[in-house]
């Protein structure tokens, strides 16, 4: 069965550090993205992330599909426990506002619930299906950020036959 799994790069068509890969099997598919936002970037980078998400939606029909987006978002001003922006933000407030809009627009759930750099949760994992992500935890990384580890619960099961389409003798 493993020989039937195909990985293909999905075009981003956006001016940001992002890579999309679609993993396909005869019984299902999941699209993975990796994104990086430099701390010095402006809010334009969030517009580019939104463009990339929109292009992915148009190419793959994101609605109802399995998507996981992870990476170093460098957004210390968002309190992910309630989706609010912290008082006295470090970066321009519009950067965090745009990220929260992306989360709403694409029905994403943020899955990392512990700090990844000092007291901040900067390295994030989003998904359209929270039941896809299991056992998310943080371990010491190779830089000043910790690494996020999670298991993907994506069981490729055969589609059930529709009884109306069965031919019985």
Phi, psi and omega in degrees: 000324185296335179291345181269003180274130182238132175250133178220137178289140177254134180294140181271317182054036178220154182265071177206168180277091180212143176226134177244139175225133177254125176260120185238143174222159182301343182252359180171178180207155174216139180251126179251138174232148175233127186232148175223129175245118177291141180302334182272359183287156179270182179292345178301328180297327178288326174297320180292323175298317178297320177299316179298315179298318180295318177297320178297318178300315181293320181286319189249357186061065186304330184303120179079001181268164180272118180227137173232126179235122180228170175146189180265099183271342180048055180237072184288349186273354179262130172268103187287347179291332179227004177070030180251164176263130182293152176295150179056061183297147179288322181250170178305132183304326183296334177296311179293321179300317180294323178295317179296326175296319178299316179302315179290314184298327185249014176053051181263148173241132180271129191253353182266125187238022175218157183298146177243350173208114188049235182266007185256144174261094185258330182263120193234157173228123178246152175211154174277345181226095183304334179288353175288329189260126178234152170052052177282128177210166184244135178231158178305136182258191181263006179223202179281359175254147171280161179263143177261129178242135174209155176262140176263123180262077182236088181275123178272099182252149181293147177294146178282141178287139176282121183302333180293336183262006179278145176248118182243143177256000000 
